[in-house]
Amino acid sequence: MVIEKEMKLWFLLALLCYGFGNANGRSLADLETFNVINFGARADGVTDNSQAFLAAWKAACTSTGAVNLVIPSGTYFLNPVQFRGPCKNVQSLTVQMQGTLKASTDLNQYATARVWVEFGWVDHLTLTGGGTFDGQGEVTWPLNTCPRDQNCKIPPTSLMFVNMNNTIVNHIKSVNSKFFHIGVLGCQNFQGSRIQITAPAESPNTDGIHLERNSGVTISDSEIATGDDCVSVGQGNSLVTLNGIRCGPGHGISVGSLGKYQNEKDVRGLIVRDCSLTETDNGIRIKTWANSPTSSVCANMTFENIVMNNVANPIIIDQSYCPYANCMSSASSKVKISDIHFRNITGTSKTPVAVTLKCSQRVPCEKVSLQDVDLTFTGQNSTSATCLNVKADYSGTQNPLPASNKLLRTKDQIVVILLPQSAV
């Protein structure tokens, strides 16, 4: 009787493990795996593996069911590649990247592409494995004129996701990108976690993660140390959550810049919570260009539970943003900012002005609230606030002290100017 029960138990276990298969209706033994080594890739750090990687991708993308693409440990030199779909009969595609990819430093290789590694038009992609994208940007940063020339030739982004649905990026690294580290463009339901991004503080335009025209993006539990924005939320995004980001060095966590180009889309629905910023040039920032060519909206955003560690400009709205030496602007920004909430923002500021709300005269900021803000200057004096063209509400702890309203009438409209209480 005991033997019969044990046999029944073993039968049920075997049925659970093998008979029912996986969520895609296939047994574990039937999962197809494609290893780049089997397609001619060489992990010697010198051989161009572009064609071998593309051949492995093509085999995986034209397969069926749940598919694994494996990049084993080792160093693989790689010229620009585009891993594109659609993969019509693939239900899920997991790229197990365990090795290090090294980018070409020959900028002529990027003459027809502004991206080093691109994934595009694929559904249910997972990129994981602990591997590293090494952009080798330290070789080309001296050639980047974009910080001072608006008409520069833009260097390539290291890793780009374009028009993807239901994407997971987990446990990968990016070091020393030539331009942006990671770009997410036109994607739906994108989840990124345990992403580690590294570049020196002086590296130009090395944004950690740039988002544009996406919906349903979550970036969590990630560490970003770079030479520009740790995360930049560009035009056309909605329903974005940034959670558990450790940022620094860099330029902070930014919305924008917005309002530079024609027909930019609205940005709505951003949550930034439980993040820390250390030794960054800005904290949490919304930046829009003056003299916007068309109107757009930036609304419904919450920044909460943020810790600042010796950060310059911890809270900043800047609607006359321009990073160049000479900026000629004859009109105010047309980006309308509203429903912006700062809650439980604490820590230290390395600039005496800890809160800057510098809004557009044409479309003043509305429904801005600050609750429990406590920012201490690391110098000898107390912190202060500078505000312009904004309607703000304050509650709870306020350090620096909130500003007081002062109304100035211009020829066409009433402009709301806020001054520190000490100046009234």
DRENFI-220908 format. One line per 5 residues: number of its first residue (from 1); their letters; for each residue x, y, z of C-alpha. Coordinates in nm, 3 decimals. Layout:
// residues N
NUM	a	X/Y/Z | ... $
END
This chain:
// residues 424
1	mviek	0.000/0.000/0.000 | 0.283/0.236/0.087 | 0.466/0.153/-0.236 | 0.146/0.217/-0.436 | 0.102/0.562/-0.276 $
6	emklw	0.467/0.653/-0.347 | 0.432/0.548/-0.710 | 0.118/0.764/-0.747 | 0.303/1.057/-0.592 | 0.598/1.019/-0.830 $
11	fllal	0.356/0.997/-1.122 | 0.186/1.323/-1.023 | 0.521/1.498/-0.982 | 0.636/1.381/-1.322 | 0.309/1.496/-1.477 $
16	lcygf	0.342/1.839/-1.319 | 0.704/1.881/-1.432 | 0.683/1.741/-1.783 | 0.335/1.644/-1.891 | 0.169/1.982/-1.863 $
21	gnang	0.457/2.172/-2.029 | 0.517/2.545/-1.982 | 0.284/2.842/-2.015 | 0.331/2.834/-2.391 | 0.212/2.476/-2.419 $
26	rslad	0.557/2.321/-2.470 | 0.752/2.093/-2.237 | 1.072/2.223/-2.082 | 1.276/1.978/-2.288 | 1.134/2.124/-2.609 $
31	letfn	1.242/2.485/-2.551 | 1.466/2.592/-2.837 | 1.799/2.752/-2.751 | 2.023/2.934/-2.998 | 2.382/2.998/-2.891 $
36	vinfg	2.573/3.264/-3.081 | 2.886/3.047/-3.063 | 2.712/2.791/-3.284 | 2.668/3.062/-3.548 | 3.035/3.154/-3.563 $
41	aradg	3.071/3.410/-3.284 | 3.417/3.435/-3.125 | 3.468/3.574/-2.776 | 3.813/3.715/-2.839 | 3.728/4.085/-2.814 $
46	vtdns	3.864/4.148/-3.165 | 3.662/3.956/-3.425 | 3.357/4.140/-3.559 | 3.064/3.924/-3.447 | 2.787/4.127/-3.612 $
51	qafla	2.696/3.867/-3.875 | 2.714/3.576/-3.632 | 2.484/3.755/-3.386 | 2.239/3.847/-3.663 | 2.233/3.487/-3.789 $
56	awkaa	2.154/3.361/-3.441 | 1.883/3.626/-3.405 | 1.726/3.531/-3.738 | 1.713/3.164/-3.636 | 1.554/3.251/-3.301 $
61	ctstg	1.309/3.502/-3.448 | 1.185/3.257/-3.714 | 1.143/2.977/-3.461 | 0.822/2.896/-3.273 | 0.699/2.910/-2.914 $
66	avnlv	0.929/3.012/-2.632 | 1.286/3.072/-2.749 | 1.621/3.142/-2.579 | 1.911/3.325/-2.743 | 2.232/3.275/-2.546 $
71	ipsgt	2.542/3.498/-2.544 | 2.788/3.308/-2.322 | 3.057/3.461/-2.103 | 3.343/3.626/-2.287 | 3.412/3.950/-2.471 $
76	yflnp	3.252/4.001/-2.813 | 3.345/4.286/-3.044 | 3.038/4.415/-3.225 | 2.970/4.668/-3.498 | 2.617/4.821/-3.514 $
81	vqfrg	2.341/4.558/-3.524 | 1.963/4.568/-3.552 | 1.768/4.283/-3.395 | 1.428/4.336/-3.553 | 1.097/4.156/-3.575 $
86	pcknv	0.823/4.082/-3.600 | 0.892/3.728/-3.482 | 0.552/3.602/-3.594 | 0.545/3.254/-3.440 | 0.752/3.327/-3.129 $
91	qsltv	0.550/3.363/-2.810 | 0.843/3.484/-2.602 | 1.209/3.548/-2.676 | 1.466/3.559/-2.395 | 1.814/3.692/-2.464 $
96	qmqgt	2.045/3.545/-2.201 | 2.336/3.786/-2.221 | 2.615/3.665/-1.995 | 2.911/3.813/-2.182 | 3.044/4.161/-2.255 $
101	lkast	2.975/4.333/-2.587 | 3.235/4.590/-2.699 | 3.133/4.860/-2.946 | 3.340/4.975/-3.241 | 3.513/5.308/-3.181 $
106	dlnqy	3.514/5.385/-3.556 | 3.239/5.646/-3.594 | 3.224/5.574/-3.968 | 3.055/5.246/-3.875 | 2.758/5.449/-3.747 $
111	atarv	2.716/5.666/-4.057 | 2.372/5.519/-4.135 | 2.261/5.451/-3.778 | 2.258/5.645/-3.453 | 2.234/5.325/-3.250 $
116	wvefg	2.486/5.055/-3.165 | 2.252/4.771/-3.055 | 1.884/4.798/-3.145 | 1.588/4.575/-3.061 | 1.279/4.667/-3.260 $
121	wvdhl	0.926/4.554/-3.346 | 0.933/4.251/-3.115 | 0.673/4.141/-2.859 | 0.749/3.966/-2.530 | 1.125/4.013/-2.532 $
126	tltgg	1.328/3.958/-2.216 | 1.689/4.079/-2.197 | 1.872/3.948/-1.893 | 2.177/3.754/-1.777 | 2.407/4.004/-1.607 $
131	gtfdg	2.600/4.094/-1.924 | 2.758/4.428/-2.013 | 2.726/4.670/-2.305 | 3.058/4.855/-2.330 | 3.019/5.153/-2.562 $
136	qgevt	3.388/5.247/-2.538 | 3.281/5.610/-2.537 | 3.601/5.728/-2.372 | 3.763/5.710/-2.716 | 3.503/5.930/-2.890 $
141	wplnt	3.391/6.175/-2.616 | 3.657/6.431/-2.721 | 3.497/6.435/-3.069 | 3.146/6.512/-2.936 | 3.062/6.878/-3.002 $
146	cprdq	2.693/6.854/-2.906 | 2.730/7.027/-2.565 | 2.829/7.348/-2.745 | 2.698/7.308/-3.103 | 2.325/7.275/-3.176 $
151	nckip	2.404/7.148/-3.526 | 2.639/6.872/-3.417 | 2.645/6.519/-3.550 | 2.481/6.311/-3.278 | 2.688/6.010/-3.163 $
156	ptslm	2.524/5.667/-3.137 | 2.313/5.551/-2.842 | 2.441/5.222/-2.699 | 2.115/5.027/-2.659 | 1.777/5.115/-2.810 $
161	fvnmn	1.431/4.958/-2.787 | 1.194/5.069/-3.064 | 0.820/4.995/-3.097 | 0.827/4.701/-2.858 | 0.539/4.550/-2.658 $
166	ntivn	0.567/4.376/-2.320 | 0.943/4.404/-2.277 | 1.147/4.304/-1.969 | 1.504/4.423/-1.915 | 1.658/4.283/-1.599 $
171	hiksv	2.009/4.259/-1.458 | 2.220/4.414/-1.732 | 2.501/4.671/-1.730 | 2.597/4.958/-1.960 | 2.932/5.135/-1.935 $
176	nskff	3.085/5.433/-2.116 | 2.827/5.495/-2.385 | 2.919/5.734/-2.668 | 2.586/5.917/-2.623 | 2.276/5.789/-2.438 $
181	higvl	2.320/5.454/-2.264 | 1.965/5.325/-2.316 | 1.681/5.464/-2.524 | 1.319/5.346/-2.509 | 1.114/5.477/-2.802 $
186	gcqnf	0.749/5.405/-2.887 | 0.716/5.108/-2.650 | 0.417/4.972/-2.456 | 0.452/4.798/-2.119 | 0.827/4.818/-2.066 $
191	qgsri	0.973/4.694/-1.737 | 1.335/4.759/-1.642 | 1.498/4.653/-1.316 | 1.843/4.592/-1.167 | 2.002/4.799/-1.443 $
196	qitap	2.350/4.932/-1.369 | 2.479/5.226/-1.575 | 2.825/5.379/-1.537 | 3.016/5.664/-1.703 | 3.234/5.945/-1.562 $
201	aespn	3.067/6.265/-1.444 | 3.244/6.462/-1.719 | 3.133/6.235/-2.005 | 2.913/6.438/-2.245 | 2.547/6.356/-2.319 $
206	tdgih	2.564/6.015/-2.155 | 2.202/6.007/-2.031 | 2.136/5.684/-1.846 | 1.785/5.599/-1.970 | 1.595/5.823/-2.212 $
211	lerns	1.221/5.769/-2.265 | 1.019/5.903/-2.557 | 0.663/5.832/-2.682 | 0.604/5.536/-2.451 | 0.313/5.418/-2.237 $
216	gvtis	0.334/5.197/-1.931 | 0.703/5.214/-1.838 | 0.846/5.106/-1.502 | 1.214/5.142/-1.413 | 1.303/5.012/-1.065 $
221	dseia	1.588/4.913/-0.836 | 1.860/5.050/-1.063 | 2.188/5.235/-1.013 | 2.289/5.508/-1.255 | 2.613/5.708/-1.240 $
226	tgddc	2.678/5.910/-1.553 | 2.760/6.246/-1.711 | 2.407/6.366/-1.790 | 2.051/6.291/-1.676 | 2.022/5.961/-1.490 $
231	vsvgq	1.673/5.928/-1.640 | 1.522/6.171/-1.889 | 1.148/6.154/-1.960 | 1.097/6.312/-2.302 | 0.792/6.408/-2.504 $
236	gnslv	0.494/6.179/-2.562 | 0.526/5.962/-2.250 | 0.239/5.849/-2.028 | 0.208/5.626/-1.723 | 0.575/5.616/-1.626 $
241	tlngi	0.698/5.500/-1.284 | 1.056/5.541/-1.160 | 1.108/5.358/-0.833 | 1.419/5.288/-0.631 | 1.662/5.473/-0.860 $
246	rcgpg	2.003/5.552/-0.711 | 2.136/5.843/-0.915 | 2.476/6.007/-0.905 | 2.691/6.149/-1.035 | 2.486/6.301/-1.316 $
251	hgisv	2.236/6.574/-1.387 | 1.953/6.425/-1.184 | 1.614/6.280/-1.281 | 1.456/6.501/-1.545 | 1.137/6.557/-1.736 $
256	gslgk	1.247/6.698/-2.069 | 1.380/6.886/-2.219 | 1.041/6.965/-2.373 | 0.921/7.220/-2.626 | 1.218/7.230/-2.860 $
261	yqnek	1.060/7.075/-3.170 | 0.740/7.105/-3.370 | 0.438/6.891/-3.274 | 0.573/6.741/-2.955 | 0.323/6.523/-2.768 $
266	dvrgl	0.206/6.575/-2.410 | 0.373/6.415/-2.109 | 0.122/6.290/-1.851 | 0.124/6.053/-1.557 | 0.471/6.028/-1.399 $
271	ivrdc	0.552/5.887/-1.055 | 0.905/5.916/-0.913 | 0.933/5.762/-0.568 | 1.178/5.614/-0.320 | 1.485/5.743/-0.505 $
276	sltet	1.817/5.887/-0.387 | 2.041/6.138/-0.561 | 2.405/6.191/-0.463 | 2.639/6.469/-0.578 | 2.427/6.546/-0.886 $
281	dngir	2.412/6.879/-1.071 | 2.033/6.883/-1.032 | 1.782/6.687/-0.830 | 1.434/6.634/-0.968 | 1.384/6.867/-1.261 $
286	iktwa	1.130/6.970/-1.524 | 1.294/7.159/-1.812 | 1.132/7.320/-2.116 | 1.276/7.542/-2.386 | 1.173/7.903/-2.420 $
291	nspts	1.007/8.011/-2.744 | 0.851/7.669/-2.808 | 0.735/7.627/-3.170 | 0.407/7.458/-3.065 | 0.202/7.412/-2.748 $
296	svcan	0.206/7.098/-2.533 | 0.120/6.983/-2.181 | 0.327/6.847/-1.894 | 0.090/6.732/-1.620 | -0.005/6.492/-1.343 $
301	mtfen	0.334/6.417/-1.186 | 0.429/6.313/-0.835 | 0.780/6.313/-0.686 | 0.781/6.156/-0.339 | 1.016/6.007/-0.082 $
306	ivmnn	1.329/6.146/-0.247 | 1.659/6.181/-0.058 | 1.913/6.441/-0.173 | 2.278/6.399/-0.074 | 2.475/6.720/-0.143 $
311	vanpi	2.275/6.790/-0.459 | 2.273/7.119/-0.652 | 1.924/7.255/-0.732 | 1.733/6.975/-0.555 | 1.389/7.085/-0.683 $
316	iidqs	1.377/7.277/-1.009 | 1.125/7.374/-1.275 | 1.306/7.562/-1.551 | 1.095/7.688/-1.841 | 1.375/7.886/-2.003 $
321	ycpya	1.611/7.592/-2.040 | 1.905/7.623/-2.278 | 2.237/7.442/-2.232 | 2.431/7.654/-2.483 | 2.640/7.964/-2.424 $
326	ncmss	2.425/8.186/-2.647 | 2.050/8.139/-2.624 | 1.832/8.391/-2.802 | 1.467/8.357/-2.697 | 1.208/8.618/-2.782 $
331	asskv	0.904/8.446/-2.630 | 0.807/8.231/-2.334 | 0.769/7.858/-2.336 | 0.437/7.718/-2.464 | 0.459/7.404/-2.251 $
336	kisdi	0.179/7.414/-1.993 | 0.284/7.264/-1.658 | 0.017/7.164/-1.405 | -0.066/6.913/-1.130 | 0.292/6.874/-1.010 $
341	hfrni	0.341/6.741/-0.656 | 0.658/6.723/-0.445 | 0.620/6.518/-0.125 | 0.871/6.425/0.142 | 1.180/6.563/-0.029 $
346	tgtsk	1.465/6.565/0.223 | 1.844/6.590/0.249 | 2.116/6.841/0.171 | 2.167/7.101/-0.101 | 2.508/7.222/-0.214 $
351	tpvav	2.348/7.538/-0.358 | 2.184/7.799/-0.134 | 1.877/7.803/-0.360 | 1.721/7.462/-0.298 | 1.383/7.516/-0.466 $
356	tlkcs	1.350/7.690/-0.804 | 1.010/7.718/-0.968 | 1.077/7.925/-1.279 | 0.769/7.896/-1.497 | 0.654/8.042/-1.826 $
361	qrvpc	0.507/8.393/-1.842 | 0.288/8.285/-2.132 | 0.141/7.980/-1.951 | 0.216/7.999/-1.575 | 0.243/7.675/-1.378 $
366	ekvsl	-0.074/7.571/-1.195 | -0.163/7.326/-0.919 | 0.193/7.286/-0.796 | 0.220/7.157/-0.438 | 0.508/7.107/-0.197 $
371	qdvdl	0.450/6.891/0.112 | 0.714/6.813/0.372 | 1.019/6.954/0.199 | 1.328/6.970/0.424 | 1.651/7.063/0.244 $
376	tftgq	1.953/7.192/0.436 | 2.234/7.391/0.276 | 2.577/7.234/0.323 | 2.727/7.583/0.348 | 2.695/7.834/0.630 $
381	nstsa	2.358/7.992/0.548 | 2.006/7.854/0.524 | 1.845/7.747/0.198 | 1.609/7.969/0.000 | 1.351/7.943/-0.279 $
386	tclnv	1.324/8.131/-0.607 | 0.993/8.128/-0.786 | 0.836/8.291/-1.091 | 0.496/8.264/-1.262 | 0.359/7.979/-1.051 $
391	kadys	0.060/7.906/-0.832 | 0.190/7.683/-0.553 | 0.043/7.533/-0.235 | 0.251/7.439/0.068 | 0.188/7.204/0.360 $
396	gtqnp	0.384/7.033/0.633 | 0.753/7.105/0.687 | 0.894/7.372/0.456 | 1.268/7.426/0.447 | 1.340/7.649/0.264 $
401	lpasn	1.050/7.870/0.362 | 0.775/7.898/0.102 | 0.758/8.201/-0.120 | 0.490/8.469/-0.101 | 0.280/8.576/-0.398 $
406	kllrt	0.330/8.908/-0.567 | 0.123/9.001/-0.871 | 0.263/9.218/-1.148 | 0.037/9.337/-1.428 | 0.176/9.339/-1.777 $
411	kdqiv	-0.001/9.478/-2.081 | -0.172/9.151/-2.170 | -0.194/8.945/-1.854 | -0.135/8.913/-1.482 | 0.199/8.751/-1.405 $
416	villp	0.233/8.571/-1.072 | 0.577/8.620/-0.921 | 0.669/8.442/-0.599 | 0.937/8.585/-0.372 | 1.091/8.437/-0.057 $
421	qsav	0.913/8.555/0.256 | 1.233/8.720/0.371 | 1.219/8.947/0.067 | 0.861/9.067/0.124 $
END
